[in-house]
Structures are given as structure tokens and as C-alpha cells.
């Protein structure tokens, strides 16, 4: 660890600003802190490396010396150490304090970092009808709860946590490095100031166990696929009394058998018979609120789009409501009876030469003639 590159340890460039260095340190300290990695020696070593790097690079004078002389600047007493430069030689016993505690709360004395609970993200699937009208859903999310065997103390019933023998209850230890005396989180109790000699058999000293809690989510009318709902304080629990994180619920809307949604509008395919398309008529069409009657004009062609006003989805943020669009498809009949065939053949005979009744066919034939003549 003594030969580590402090910039590489924090993952920043040598030209990094103070804010960039601080941001990198916060991220890595949260990741490797012993409270979040119990019994993980590798994470503990990483945390120490990150802390040592930040202690140097966050101080302008120390960073300048490190940039010029590297680790030799901290070996003390020699030609290249801090002891050889004016203004630093008489700093024996100088206490920089617990850098981690300064950044995340606390200060000198007992170093017991508090962490806000982690944000939790879950997904929920609802129907299009539920999205359009709004709905309440109950979902189960993972969490932690106080151990019911030790009542959250972490100690075996009949025993209690003892004062940490390493830090004597302060939660911090002091380390002498060259001419500097620095304070760090106690490696034995991880800043708690207490040592559990006989851990609870259920929670193994953690004082809490994994659990599942049920949360009611109010899904508003008009929500769209992929949107998120935030429930403040319903995420992971904080440590040492810190506030809980937030719960983010991502809404997924199940595909509908009839409708496709486009913003506030709904679209559906409406098949009609040849006779209805030619003569017109009245049909019942589905909506999310039941059926409504739609008048089909005579001589309606495939592809025509007919609007049913106000039968779409209500806006999430205003009083606006979308429309329903019915896309007409003229359906060719199948499994014809002999009588139907006879009538259609007669219809075809009496329609010969009446090109003005089939304008699209006439236009196509005209284009063919222009192409081959």
C-alpha cells in the first residue's frame, strides 16, 4: 500500500480539481467502507488505501509535495521528506482528524458514520384500463427489520455489546505516519464503539435480518409505460438512525388485445363488411368505458381513419383527454355459399364498364397504360 499511486487509487487524473477528488473519494469510501462490507478484508484494505490517498490529495500542501517528491515526501526526517522543509518540521502530533467523519458527519471523537438507506427500484405491470383510470396496487419489497431474537442489539440473548477493546468506545483509532497523527475508523468495531463478544445466532451480530414489507402504491390515471413513481422513505432502511432511502416503482403496461396507445390517443383496427363499406351503416365499437355507436359513411374505403372524440386516455398532468381512432379494414368474405357467389358474379357483370365506381382501380389501369404504351 505504501507504493500506491494516489491518483490511480481514486481513479482521477493528476490534473483533477478538488471537487473531482472529493467526489471520487466519497463514491469509493461508500463502496468499500467496513460497515457495508462486514468481514471483507479485501474491502477493508481498499478502504484504507482510498482514505490514505484522499488524506494526501485533499490537502494542497501535501498534494504539492506528493506531486514533486512522490512517497518520499512522507518518509520524514530525510532530505526528501516533509521533515526537511520549513513550516512542517515542528508539526509533530498534528491531528488531521477522521477524513471520512468530516465528510459524512460526526467529527472528532466517536466515528460512527450514518448512511441514508439505499434507493430501491421495482417494477409493476398493470393493464391499459388500470393505466387509463388509475389504480391502487400492493407490492412486496425486500428490506431489513430489527432481529426479533436479540431485539436489534446484535448480541446473544442474556449478553450485551461490550466497549470495543481497540478504540475504548470512541469508534476511532489514531495512527502515526511520519510527522502526522491521523484518526481513522476503528477496524475492530467499524466505528460503533461497541464489540459483540457473543453474536446473536440469528442475525450474527448485525442486529437486523432480511425481511419483506408490503407497500401500497397509488398509480394515477394517465400514467404511461415506463414512467416511475417515487415513494419517499419507502426504500432501504438507514443505519444508526439515518433516514430510509426512496422506493421507485417503474410501471409497465401490459399489451392490450384491441387497443394500441400513442400518448393520450388509442388506436384500433375495425373490420367491416363489403356491404357496410359500400352502403354505410352503424356499428358498435369498443372503448375503455364500454361500447359506443359509430356511423360508417357509404363508400368507405380500407385505410380510412375514424375518430371517436374523448375516448382515449386522460392526461396525467391536465384535464385533457385523448381520442380513439378506428382504422377501417374492408374484409373480404370467405367460405361463400353458392347463393352468395351467384349474387357476387351478377354484381360483377352489371358493374363492367362503370369505372367511375372504382376510382383507385381506374387510376391504376391508367398508370399501366402509360407505362406500356
C-alpha positions as CSV (number, residue, x, y, z in Angstrom):
1,X,0.0,0.0,0.0
2,X,3.0,2.3,0.6
3,X,3.8,2.4,-3.1
4,X,0.2,3.0,-4.3
5,X,-0.4,5.8,-6.9
6,X,-2.8,8.0,-5.0
7,X,-4.4,9.4,-8.2
8,X,-4.9,5.9,-9.6
9,X,-6.3,4.7,-6.3
10,X,-9.1,7.4,-6.5
11,X,-9.4,6.9,-10.3
12,X,-8.7,10.6,-11.2
13,X,-6.2,12.4,-13.4
14,X,-3.3,14.2,-11.9
15,X,-5.0,17.4,-13.1
16,X,-8.2,16.6,-11.2
17,X,-9.8,19.5,-9.3
18,X,-10.5,19.4,-5.6
19,X,-14.2,18.7,-6.2
20,X,-13.4,15.8,-8.6
21,X,-11.1,14.3,-6.0
22,X,-13.7,14.7,-3.2
23,X,-16.4,13.2,-5.4
24,X,-14.3,10.2,-6.3
25,X,-13.4,9.7,-2.6
26,X,-17.0,9.8,-1.5
27,X,-18.0,7.2,-4.0
28,X,-15.2,4.8,-3.2
29,X,-15.5,5.3,0.6
30,X,-19.2,4.5,0.4
31,X,-18.4,1.4,-1.7
32,X,-15.6,-0.1,0.5
33,X,-16.5,1.2,4.0
34,X,-16.4,-1.7,6.5
35,X,-19.9,-1.0,7.6
36,X,-21.1,-2.0,4.2
37,X,-18.6,-4.9,3.8
38,X,-18.6,-6.8,7.1
39,X,-15.8,-9.4,7.4
40,X,-14.5,-8.5,4.0
41,X,-10.7,-8.0,4.4
42,X,-10.2,-7.0,0.8
43,X,-12.8,-4.2,1.0
44,X,-11.2,-3.1,4.3
45,X,-7.8,-2.8,2.7
46,X,-9.3,-0.9,-0.3
47,X,-11.0,1.5,2.1
48,X,-7.7,2.2,3.9
49,X,-5.9,2.8,0.5
50,X,-8.7,5.2,-0.6
51,X,-8.6,7.1,2.7
52,X,-4.9,7.4,2.7
53,X,-4.9,8.7,-0.9
54,X,-7.6,11.3,-0.1
55,X,-5.8,12.5,3.1
56,X,-2.9,13.4,0.9
57,X,-4.6,14.8,-2.3
58,X,-7.2,16.8,-0.4
59,X,-4.6,18.9,1.3
60,X,-3.0,21.5,-1.0
61,X,0.4,21.5,0.6
62,X,0.6,17.7,0.9
63,X,-0.6,17.2,-2.6
64,X,2.1,19.6,-3.9
65,X,4.8,17.7,-2.1
66,X,3.5,14.4,-3.3
67,X,3.4,15.7,-6.9
68,X,7.0,16.8,-6.6
69,X,8.6,14.1,-4.5
70,X,6.1,11.2,-4.5
71,X,6.0,8.9,-1.5
72,X,9.4,10.1,-0.4
73,X,7.7,13.3,0.9
74,X,6.1,11.3,3.7
75,X,9.0,9.2,4.8
76,X,10.1,12.0,7.2
77,X,13.5,13.1,8.5
78,X,15.4,12.6,5.3
79,X,16.4,15.0,2.5
80,X,13.2,14.5,0.6
81,X,10.7,14.0,3.5
82,X,8.4,16.6,5.0
83,X,10.8,16.9,7.9
84,X,13.3,18.6,5.6
85,X,11.0,21.6,4.7
86,X,10.4,24.7,6.7
87,X,7.0,25.0,8.3
88,X,6.5,21.3,8.6
89,X,9.3,20.2,10.9
90,X,7.5,21.3,14.1
91,X,4.2,19.6,13.3
92,X,4.7,16.5,15.4
93,X,1.4,15.3,16.8
94,X,-0.7,17.2,14.3
95,X,-4.1,15.5,14.1
96,X,-5.9,15.7,10.7
97,X,-9.0,14.0,12.2
98,X,-11.0,11.4,10.6
99,X,-11.4,12.5,7.0
100,X,-14.3,10.2,6.4
101,X,-16.1,11.5,9.5
102,X,-15.6,15.1,8.3
103,X,-17.3,14.4,5.0
104,X,-20.2,12.2,6.2
105,X,-20.9,13.7,9.6
106,X,-19.5,13.2,13.0
107,X,-16.2,15.0,13.7
108,X,-13.6,14.1,16.2
109,X,-14.4,11.6,19.0
110,X,-16.6,8.7,18.2
111,X,-16.6,7.9,14.5
112,X,-20.0,6.3,13.8
113,X,-20.9,7.1,10.2
114,X,-24.6,7.2,9.4
115,X,-25.8,6.1,6.0
116,X,-29.1,7.0,4.4
117,X,-30.8,3.9,3.2
118,X,-30.3,2.8,-0.4
119,X,-33.0,3.6,-3.0
120,X,-34.9,0.6,-4.1
121,X,-36.2,0.1,-7.7
122,X,-39.0,-2.3,-8.5
123,X,-41.3,-2.9,-11.5
124,X,-45.0,-3.4,-11.6
125,X,-47.3,-4.5,-14.5
126,X,-50.8,-3.1,-15.0
127,X,-53.5,-3.3,-17.6
128,X,-54.3,-0.5,-20.1
129,X,-57.6,0.0,-18.3
130,X,-55.8,0.5,-15.0
131,X,-53.4,2.9,-16.5
132,X,-56.2,5.0,-18.0
133,X,-58.4,5.1,-14.9
134,X,-55.8,4.9,-12.1
135,X,-55.5,2.0,-9.6
136,X,-54.0,1.2,-6.2
137,X,-51.6,-1.8,-6.0
138,X,-49.9,-3.5,-3.1
139,X,-46.3,-4.7,-3.8
140,X,-43.8,-6.6,-1.7
141,X,-40.3,-5.2,-1.5
142,X,-37.1,-6.5,0.2
143,X,-36.0,-4.7,3.4
144,X,-34.5,-5.2,6.8
145,X,-36.1,-5.4,10.2
146,X,-34.8,-5.5,13.8
147,X,-33.9,-9.0,14.8
148,X,-36.6,-10.5,17.0
149,X,-34.2,-12.7,18.9
150,X,-31.8,-10.0,20.2
151,X,-34.2,-7.1,19.8
152,X,-31.7,-5.4,17.5
153,X,-28.7,-5.4,19.8
154,X,-26.8,-8.0,17.8
155,X,-25.7,-9.8,21.0
156,X,-26.8,-13.2,22.1
157,X,-29.8,-13.1,24.4
158,X,-28.6,-12.7,28.0
159,X,-25.5,-10.8,26.9
160,X,-24.9,-7.3,25.7
161,X,-22.4,-5.5,23.5
162,X,-19.2,-4.5,25.3
163,X,-17.0,-1.5,24.9
164,X,-14.6,-2.1,22.0
165,X,-11.2,-3.0,23.4
166,X,-9.3,-1.4,20.5
167,X,-10.8,2.1,20.5
168,X,-12.1,2.0,24.1
169,X,-15.5,3.0,22.9
170,X,-14.6,6.1,20.8
171,X,-15.1,4.4,17.5
172,X,-11.8,5.8,16.2
173,X,-8.1,5.0,16.4
174,X,-5.1,7.2,15.8
175,X,-2.3,6.2,13.5
176,X,1.2,7.9,13.4
177,X,2.5,8.3,9.9
178,X,5.8,10.2,9.7
179,X,5.2,13.6,11.3
180,X,1.4,13.3,11.1
181,X,-1.0,11.8,13.6
182,X,-4.2,10.7,11.8
183,X,-7.5,9.5,13.0
184,X,-9.3,6.5,11.3
185,X,-12.4,4.4,11.9
186,X,-11.7,1.6,14.3
187,X,-11.0,-1.6,12.3
188,X,-12.5,-3.8,15.1
189,X,-15.9,-2.2,15.7
190,X,-16.1,-0.2,12.4
191,X,-16.9,3.0,14.3
192,X,-19.6,1.6,16.5
193,X,-17.6,1.8,19.7
194,X,-19.0,-1.5,20.8
195,X,-17.8,-5.0,20.5
196,X,-20.1,-8.0,20.4
197,X,-18.3,-10.9,22.1
198,X,-21.2,-13.4,21.6
199,X,-23.2,-12.6,18.5
200,X,-26.8,-13.4,18.1
201,X,-27.2,-16.8,16.4
202,X,-30.0,-15.5,14.1
203,X,-28.6,-12.1,12.9
204,X,-24.9,-13.0,13.5
205,X,-24.4,-9.7,15.3
206,X,-25.9,-7.4,12.6
207,X,-29.0,-6.6,14.8
208,X,-31.3,-6.9,11.8
209,X,-32.5,-9.6,9.3
210,X,-33.8,-9.6,5.8
211,X,-37.5,-9.2,5.5
212,X,-40.3,-8.3,3.1
213,X,-42.7,-5.4,3.6
214,X,-45.9,-4.6,1.7
215,X,-46.3,-1.1,0.3
216,X,-49.4,0.3,-1.3
217,X,-48.8,2.3,-4.5
218,X,-51.3,4.8,-5.8
219,X,-50.9,4.7,-9.6
220,X,-52.5,7.9,-11.1
221,X,-54.8,7.9,-14.1
222,X,-53.0,8.6,-17.3
223,X,-49.6,7.1,-16.4
224,X,-47.7,5.8,-19.4
225,X,-45.5,2.8,-19.9
226,X,-42.0,3.2,-18.5
227,X,-42.9,6.1,-16.1
228,X,-41.7,5.9,-12.5
229,X,-43.5,6.7,-9.2
230,X,-41.4,7.8,-6.2
231,X,-42.3,6.9,-2.7
232,X,-40.2,8.9,-0.3
233,X,-38.8,7.0,2.7
234,X,-40.0,3.5,1.5
235,X,-36.6,2.3,0.3
236,X,-33.8,0.6,2.2
237,X,-33.5,1.5,5.9
238,X,-30.7,3.8,7.0
239,X,-28.0,2.9,9.6
240,X,-27.7,4.3,13.1
241,X,-31.0,6.2,12.7
242,X,-30.3,7.7,9.4
243,X,-33.3,8.2,7.1
244,X,-34.5,5.5,4.8
245,X,-34.0,5.6,1.0
246,X,-36.7,6.1,-1.5
247,X,-38.7,3.5,-3.5
248,X,-39.0,3.9,-7.2
249,X,-41.8,1.9,-9.0
250,X,-41.4,1.6,-12.7
251,X,-44.8,1.0,-14.4
252,X,-45.1,-1.4,-17.3
253,X,-48.4,-1.6,-19.2
254,X,-49.5,-5.0,-20.5
255,X,-50.2,-5.2,-24.2
256,X,-53.9,-4.9,-24.9
257,X,-55.9,-7.3,-27.1
258,X,-57.6,-4.5,-29.1
259,X,-56.0,-1.1,-28.5
260,X,-52.6,0.4,-29.1
261,X,-51.7,3.5,-27.1
262,X,-50.0,6.6,-28.6
263,X,-49.6,9.2,-26.0
264,X,-53.2,10.1,-25.0
265,X,-54.8,8.6,-28.1
266,X,-55.9,5.0,-28.6
267,X,-55.9,3.2,-31.9
268,X,-57.7,0.0,-33.0
269,X,-58.5,-1.9,-36.2
270,X,-62.1,-2.0,-37.2
271,X,-63.1,-4.7,-39.8
272,X,-66.3,-4.0,-41.7
273,X,-68.1,-6.0,-44.4
274,X,-68.1,-5.2,-48.1
275,X,-71.8,-4.3,-47.9
276,X,-71.4,-1.9,-45.0
277,X,-68.4,-0.2,-46.6
278,X,-70.4,0.3,-49.8
279,X,-73.8,1.2,-48.4
280,X,-72.8,2.7,-45.0
281,X,-74.3,1.7,-41.7
282,X,-74.0,1.9,-37.9
283,X,-71.7,-0.3,-35.8
284,X,-70.9,-0.7,-32.2
285,X,-67.2,-0.2,-31.4
286,X,-65.3,-0.9,-28.1
287,X,-63.8,1.8,-25.9
288,X,-62.2,1.6,-22.4
289,X,-65.6,2.7,-21.0
290,X,-67.8,0.3,-22.9
291,X,-69.3,0.3,-26.4
292,X,-70.4,3.3,-28.4
293,X,-72.1,3.5,-31.8
294,X,-70.1,4.7,-34.8
295,X,-71.7,5.7,-38.1
296,X,-69.9,4.3,-41.2
297,X,-70.4,6.6,-44.2
298,X,-71.3,4.9,-47.5
299,X,-68.4,4.2,-49.9
300,X,-65.9,3.9,-47.1
301,X,-62.5,2.6,-48.2
302,X,-59.9,0.4,-46.4
303,X,-57.5,2.6,-44.5
304,X,-59.9,5.3,-43.6
305,X,-59.4,6.6,-40.0
306,X,-62.5,7.5,-38.0
307,X,-62.2,9.4,-34.7
308,X,-64.3,8.9,-31.6
309,X,-63.7,12.0,-29.6
310,X,-62.8,11.9,-25.9
311,X,-62.5,8.1,-25.7
312,X,-58.7,8.0,-25.3
313,X,-56.6,8.3,-22.1
314,X,-56.8,11.2,-19.6
315,X,-53.7,13.3,-19.3
316,X,-51.6,12.7,-16.2
317,X,-51.0,16.5,-15.7
318,X,-54.0,18.2,-17.1
319,X,-57.7,17.8,-17.8
320,X,-57.1,16.9,-21.4
321,X,-58.3,13.6,-22.8
322,X,-57.2,11.8,-25.9
323,X,-59.3,10.3,-28.7
324,X,-60.0,6.8,-30.1
325,X,-59.1,6.3,-33.7
326,X,-60.7,3.4,-35.6
327,X,-58.8,2.2,-38.7
328,X,-61.2,0.8,-41.2
329,X,-60.4,-2.6,-42.9
330,X,-62.9,-3.8,-45.5
331,X,-62.9,-7.6,-45.1
332,X,-63.3,-9.9,-48.0
333,X,-65.7,-12.7,-47.1
334,X,-64.6,-16.3,-47.0
335,X,-66.4,-19.7,-47.2
336,X,-69.0,-18.2,-49.5
337,X,-72.3,-20.0,-50.1
338,X,-73.5,-20.8,-53.7
339,X,-76.1,-18.1,-53.4
340,X,-73.5,-15.5,-52.3
341,X,-71.3,-16.5,-55.2
342,X,-74.2,-16.2,-57.6
343,X,-75.0,-12.7,-56.4
344,X,-71.4,-11.5,-56.5
345,X,-70.9,-12.8,-60.0
346,X,-74.1,-11.0,-61.1
347,X,-72.8,-7.8,-59.4
348,X,-69.5,-8.1,-61.2
349,X,-71.3,-8.4,-64.6
350,X,-73.5,-5.4,-64.1
351,X,-70.5,-3.4,-62.9
352,X,-68.5,-3.9,-66.0
353,X,-67.7,-0.6,-67.7
354,X,-68.6,1.5,-64.7
355,X,-65.1,2.6,-64.0
356,X,-66.2,5.7,-62.1
357,X,-67.4,3.4,-59.3
358,X,-63.8,2.2,-58.8
359,X,-61.6,5.2,-58.9
360,X,-58.5,3.6,-57.5
361,X,-58.7,0.7,-60.0
362,X,-59.2,3.2,-62.8
363,X,-56.1,5.2,-61.7
364,X,-54.0,2.0,-61.5
365,X,-55.1,0.9,-65.1
366,X,-54.3,4.4,-66.4
367,X,-50.8,4.2,-65.0
368,X,-50.3,0.7,-66.6
369,X,-51.3,2.1,-70.0
370,X,-48.9,5.0,-69.6
371,X,-46.1,2.6,-68.6
372,X,-46.5,0.2,-71.6
373,X,-47.8,2.4,-74.4
